Amino acid sequence: MFSPFNSNKMFFFFILFFSTMISISSNSWFGCWIGLEINLLSFIPLINNSNNMLTSEASLKYFLTQTIASINLLFCIIFKMMLMKNFEMNNYIMIMINSSLLMKMGSAPFHFWFPNIVEGLSWFNNFILMTWQKISPMILLSYYYNNNFLIIIIIFNSIIGAIGGFNQTSIRKLMAFSSINNLSWMLSAMMISENLWMFYFFLYSFLISIMCSLFSLINVFFINQLFFINMNYMIKLLLLINLLSLGGLPPFIGFFPKWIIINFLMNNNFYSLTFILIMMSLILLFLYIRIMYSSIMFNYLKLKWIKIKIKNNMFHTLIFSSIISFWGLTLSTFFFM
């Protein structure tokens, strides 16, 4: 769905893939740490571009923040090995390890680097950062986490991901805060079941890939650009369907995993947490609709300065993906009845 791969960067894509496999399949914390470091060193050449100052700045910021998180993680691992029998300190070390992993995935309140780096990346690199780069820290977090600490982090992610999108004109930053909000749902799913987390992550990756493909296709990075672009009505419909699905509005497929998570949380008496997650998702839906407002409400063609030309094969792929997004909840509902 994206621009073709550069042959010079294929090697780093393979390393990125295998470094994640090393992290999640290792039987020691040192092996996990080595996999995370290889992942960091393979992702930087992918996002760095000597012809673009924004990508160079983003790669430097990403390296510094990830290095701080890695140093903190390594320190906690060594400290844990030294104080193996001290049960009083184990809880504090657990929280420190969780904080390091949360910082690596861009979770609130350690999200200070995430929107700034997203702003300097292409849509394809944004897709990798919002999906693949979260796999290793999330799986490592599922091995070893403090339940009460994780609930606080879920609330932080939900609130900051929704409120942070206000007063933003950049679509990439809005998608970054959307990713932070969706991270709260992923962490909630991880507390319930790893299979549920994998299901939510797969659907989120599917929806975010469609959104990044559409924005890359029409070459849009800011909300006000949609005002000047003469887009086909089908593209507007695809954007609207997938944005609402990403926000979790029924009857779209994005609501299905959230529906399951809400049921599990309500059955386990997490009423206040469920209320916060639902209300923040409604705020996020408002921000998504704001993206489409300029292109849907202003249809006077003399105001449109730029004409978009789209390749048919790419367009048909996006239409098929959007049909799955639109009918997915209905089909899955009949399947589970």
C-alpha positions as CSV (number, residue, x, y, z in Angstrom):
1,M,0.0,0.0,0.0
2,F,3.0,2.3,0.3
3,S,5.8,3.4,-2.0
4,P,8.1,0.6,-3.1
5,F,11.0,-0.5,-1.0
6,N,14.4,0.9,-1.6
7,S,16.7,-2.0,-2.4
8,N,19.5,-0.4,-0.2
9,K,17.1,-0.5,2.8
10,M,15.9,-4.1,2.4
11,F,18.7,-5.4,4.6
12,F,17.7,-3.1,7.5
13,F,14.1,-4.4,7.1
14,F,15.3,-7.9,7.6
15,I,17.3,-6.9,10.6
16,L,14.3,-5.0,12.0
17,F,12.2,-8.2,11.7
18,F,14.7,-10.6,13.2
19,S,15.6,-8.2,16.1
20,T,12.0,-8.3,17.2
21,M,12.0,-12.1,17.0
22,I,15.2,-12.1,19.1
23,S,13.5,-10.0,21.8
24,I,10.3,-11.9,22.1
25,S,11.9,-15.4,21.9
26,S,14.8,-14.8,24.3
27,N,14.8,-16.6,27.7
28,S,16.8,-13.9,29.5
29,W,16.5,-10.2,30.1
30,F,19.9,-9.6,28.5
31,G,18.8,-11.3,25.3
32,C,15.7,-9.1,25.3
33,W,17.8,-6.0,25.8
34,I,20.2,-7.0,22.9
35,G,17.2,-7.6,20.6
36,L,15.8,-4.1,21.5
37,E,19.2,-2.5,20.8
38,I,19.5,-4.3,17.4
39,N,15.9,-3.1,16.6
40,L,16.9,0.5,17.4
41,L,20.1,0.4,15.3
42,S,18.2,-1.1,12.3
43,F,15.3,1.4,12.4
44,I,17.5,4.6,12.4
45,P,18.9,4.0,8.9
46,L,15.3,3.5,7.6
47,I,14.1,6.8,8.9
48,N,17.2,8.9,8.3
49,N,17.5,10.8,5.0
50,S,20.4,13.0,4.4
51,N,18.4,15.2,2.0
52,N,15.8,16.0,4.6
53,M,16.7,17.9,7.8
54,L,13.4,16.8,9.5
55,T,14.2,13.1,9.2
56,S,17.7,13.6,10.4
57,E,16.4,15.5,13.4
58,A,13.8,12.8,14.1
59,S,16.4,10.0,13.9
60,L,18.7,11.8,16.3
61,K,15.8,12.4,18.8
62,Y,14.7,8.8,18.4
63,F,18.2,7.5,19.1
64,L,18.6,9.6,22.2
65,T,15.3,8.7,23.8
66,Q,15.6,5.0,23.0
67,T,19.1,5.0,24.4
68,I,17.9,6.6,27.7
69,A,15.2,3.9,27.9
70,S,17.7,1.1,27.1
71,I,20.3,2.4,29.7
72,N,17.5,2.5,32.3
73,L,16.4,-1.0,31.4
74,L,19.9,-2.4,31.5
75,F,20.5,-0.8,34.9
76,C,17.2,-2.3,36.3
77,I,18.2,-5.8,34.9
78,I,21.6,-5.7,36.6
79,F,20.0,-4.3,39.8
80,K,17.4,-7.1,39.8
81,M,20.1,-9.8,39.5
82,M,22.0,-8.3,42.4
83,L,19.0,-8.1,44.7
84,M,17.3,-11.3,43.7
85,K,16.3,-12.2,47.2
86,N,15.2,-8.8,48.3
87,F,11.5,-8.9,47.8
88,E,10.9,-5.4,49.1
89,M,12.9,-3.9,46.2
90,N,11.4,-6.2,43.5
91,N,8.3,-4.1,43.3
92,Y,10.3,-0.9,42.6
93,I,12.5,-2.6,40.1
94,M,9.4,-4.0,38.3
95,I,8.0,-0.5,38.0
96,M,11.3,0.8,36.6
97,I,11.5,-2.0,34.0
98,N,7.8,-1.3,33.1
99,S,8.6,2.5,32.7
100,S,11.6,1.7,30.4
101,L,9.5,-0.5,28.2
102,L,6.6,2.1,28.2
103,M,9.1,4.8,27.2
104,K,10.3,2.6,24.3
105,M,6.8,2.2,22.9
106,G,5.9,5.9,23.3
107,S,3.4,5.5,26.1
108,A,2.1,8.3,28.3
109,P,3.4,9.9,30.5
110,F,6.7,9.0,28.7
111,H,5.4,10.1,25.3
112,F,7.3,13.5,25.1
113,W,9.4,12.3,22.1
114,F,6.6,10.5,20.2
115,P,4.7,13.4,18.5
116,N,7.8,15.3,17.6
117,I,9.5,12.3,15.9
118,V,6.3,11.4,14.1
119,E,6.2,14.9,12.6
120,G,9.5,14.4,10.8
121,L,8.8,11.0,9.3
122,S,7.2,9.8,6.1
123,W,3.8,8.0,6.3
124,F,5.4,4.6,5.7
125,N,7.9,5.1,8.6
126,N,5.1,6.4,10.7
127,F,3.3,3.1,10.1
128,I,6.3,1.1,11.2
129,L,6.8,3.3,14.3
130,M,3.1,3.0,15.3
131,T,2.8,-0.7,14.8
132,W,5.9,-2.9,14.5
133,Q,8.0,-0.9,16.9
134,K,5.5,-1.5,19.7
135,I,5.6,-5.3,19.4
136,S,8.8,-6.1,21.4
137,P,8.1,-3.7,24.3
138,M,4.5,-4.8,24.6
139,I,5.3,-8.5,24.7
140,L,8.2,-8.0,27.1
141,L,5.8,-5.9,29.3
142,S,3.3,-8.7,29.3
143,Y,5.9,-11.0,30.9
144,Y,6.6,-8.8,33.9
145,Y,4.3,-5.9,35.0
146,N,2.7,-4.3,38.0
147,N,-1.0,-4.4,37.8
148,N,-1.8,-1.2,39.7
149,F,0.9,0.7,37.9
150,L,-0.4,-0.5,34.5
151,I,-4.0,0.7,35.3
152,I,-2.6,4.2,36.1
153,I,-0.7,4.1,32.8
154,I,-3.9,3.0,30.9
155,I,-5.7,6.1,32.3
156,F,-2.8,8.4,31.4
157,N,-2.7,7.0,27.8
158,S,-6.5,7.3,27.3
159,I,-6.7,10.9,28.6
160,I,-3.5,12.3,27.0
161,G,-4.2,10.5,23.7
162,A,-7.6,12.3,23.5
163,I,-6.8,15.7,24.9
164,G,-3.4,16.0,23.2
165,G,-5.1,16.0,19.8
166,F,-6.8,19.3,20.4
167,N,-5.3,22.4,18.9
168,Q,-3.2,20.3,16.4
169,T,-3.2,21.1,12.7
170,S,-0.8,18.3,11.7
171,I,-2.4,15.0,10.7
172,R,0.7,13.1,11.7
173,K,0.6,14.4,15.3
174,L,-3.1,13.6,15.4
175,M,-2.3,10.1,14.4
176,A,0.4,10.0,17.0
177,F,-2.0,10.9,19.8
178,S,-4.5,8.5,18.3
179,S,-1.8,5.8,18.7
180,I,-1.3,6.8,22.3
181,N,-5.0,6.5,23.0
182,N,-5.2,3.1,21.2
183,L,-2.2,2.0,23.4
184,S,-4.5,2.3,26.4
185,W,-6.9,-0.2,24.8
186,M,-3.9,-2.5,23.9
187,L,-2.7,-2.5,27.5
188,S,-6.2,-3.2,28.8
189,A,-6.4,-6.1,26.3
190,M,-3.0,-7.3,27.5
191,M,-4.2,-7.4,31.1
192,I,-7.1,-9.6,30.0
193,S,-5.4,-12.0,27.6
194,E,-2.5,-12.1,25.2
195,N,-4.7,-13.5,22.4
196,L,-7.1,-10.5,22.8
197,W,-4.1,-8.1,22.6
198,M,-2.9,-9.8,19.4
199,F,-6.4,-9.6,17.9
200,Y,-6.6,-5.8,18.8
201,F,-3.1,-5.1,17.6
202,F,-3.8,-6.9,14.3
203,L,-6.9,-4.9,13.6
204,Y,-5.3,-1.7,14.7
205,S,-2.3,-2.3,12.3
206,F,-4.8,-3.1,9.5
207,L,-6.7,0.2,10.0
208,I,-3.6,2.4,10.5
209,S,-2.1,0.9,7.4
210,I,-5.2,2.0,5.4
211,M,-5.0,5.5,6.9
212,C,-1.3,5.9,6.2
213,S,-1.8,4.6,2.7
214,L,-4.6,7.1,2.0
215,F,-2.7,10.1,3.4
216,S,0.4,9.0,1.5
217,L,-1.6,8.6,-1.7
218,I,-3.0,12.1,-1.6
219,N,0.2,13.5,-0.1
220,V,-1.5,15.2,2.8
221,F,0.2,16.1,6.1
222,F,-1.9,19.0,7.5
223,I,-5.6,19.4,7.9
224,N,-5.8,22.6,5.9
225,Q,-4.4,20.8,2.9
226,L,-7.6,19.0,2.5
227,F,-9.3,22.3,1.8
228,F,-7.2,22.9,-1.3
229,I,-7.3,19.4,-2.8
230,N,-9.9,18.4,-5.4
231,M,-10.5,14.8,-4.3
232,N,-12.8,12.1,-5.7
233,Y,-15.9,11.5,-3.6
234,M,-14.9,7.9,-3.2
235,I,-11.6,8.9,-1.5
236,K,-13.5,11.1,0.9
237,L,-15.8,8.2,1.7
238,L,-12.8,5.9,2.2
239,L,-11.2,8.4,4.6
240,L,-14.4,8.8,6.6
241,I,-15.2,5.1,6.9
242,N,-11.7,4.2,8.0
243,L,-11.3,7.1,10.4
244,L,-14.6,6.2,12.1
245,S,-13.5,2.6,12.2
246,L,-10.2,3.6,13.8
247,G,-12.2,5.6,16.4
248,G,-14.2,2.5,17.3
249,L,-17.6,3.6,16.1
250,P,-20.2,0.8,15.4
251,P,-21.0,-0.8,12.9
252,F,-17.3,-0.6,11.8
253,I,-14.8,-3.4,12.5
254,G,-12.7,-1.1,14.8
255,F,-15.5,-1.3,17.4
256,F,-15.4,-5.2,17.6
257,P,-12.2,-5.6,19.7
258,K,-13.2,-2.6,21.9
259,W,-16.6,-4.2,22.5
260,I,-14.8,-7.4,23.7
261,I,-12.5,-5.4,26.0
262,I,-15.4,-3.4,27.5
263,N,-17.3,-6.7,28.3
264,F,-14.3,-8.1,30.1
265,L,-13.6,-4.9,32.0
266,M,-17.2,-4.7,33.1
267,N,-17.3,-8.3,34.2
268,N,-14.2,-7.7,36.3
269,N,-15.8,-4.5,37.9
270,F,-13.5,-2.0,36.3
271,Y,-16.4,0.4,35.8
272,S,-14.5,3.7,36.2
273,L,-11.7,2.6,33.9
274,T,-14.3,1.5,31.2
275,F,-16.1,4.9,31.5
276,I,-12.8,6.8,31.0
277,L,-11.8,4.7,28.0
278,I,-15.2,5.1,26.3
279,M,-15.4,8.9,26.9
280,M,-11.9,9.5,25.6
281,S,-12.7,7.5,22.5
282,L,-15.7,9.8,21.9
283,I,-13.4,12.8,22.1
284,L,-11.0,11.1,19.6
285,L,-13.9,10.5,17.2
286,F,-14.6,14.3,17.3
287,L,-10.9,14.9,16.3
288,Y,-11.2,12.4,13.4
289,I,-14.3,14.1,12.1
290,R,-12.5,17.4,12.3
291,I,-10.0,16.0,9.8
292,M,-12.7,15.3,7.3
293,Y,-14.6,18.5,7.8
294,S,-12.6,20.6,5.3
295,S,-12.8,18.1,2.5
296,I,-16.5,17.2,2.9
297,M,-18.1,20.5,3.8
298,F,-16.2,22.6,1.2
299,N,-17.2,21.2,-2.1
300,Y,-16.9,24.3,-4.3
301,L,-14.5,23.3,-7.0
302,K,-13.1,26.8,-7.7
303,L,-11.6,26.7,-4.2
304,K,-9.8,23.5,-5.0
305,W,-6.3,24.3,-6.4
306,I,-4.8,20.8,-6.6
307,K,-6.0,17.8,-8.6
308,I,-5.2,14.4,-7.3
309,K,-4.4,11.5,-9.7
310,I,-4.4,8.0,-8.3
311,K,-3.3,4.7,-9.7
312,N,-6.1,2.3,-10.3
313,N,-4.5,-0.8,-8.7
314,M,-3.7,1.1,-5.5
315,F,-7.2,2.6,-5.4
316,H,-8.9,-0.8,-5.8
317,T,-6.8,-2.3,-3.0
318,L,-7.9,0.5,-0.6
319,I,-11.5,0.1,-1.6
320,F,-11.4,-3.6,-0.9
321,S,-9.7,-2.9,2.5
322,S,-12.4,-0.4,3.4
323,I,-15.2,-2.8,2.5
324,I,-13.6,-5.2,5.0
325,S,-13.6,-2.4,7.6
326,F,-17.2,-1.5,6.9
327,W,-18.7,-5.0,6.9
328,G,-16.4,-6.7,9.3
329,L,-18.4,-6.1,12.4
330,T,-21.6,-7.4,10.9
331,L,-19.9,-10.5,9.5
332,S,-18.1,-11.2,12.8
333,T,-21.3,-10.7,14.8
334,F,-23.0,-13.4,12.8
335,F,-19.9,-15.6,13.0
336,F,-19.8,-15.5,16.9
337,M,-23.6,-15.9,17.3
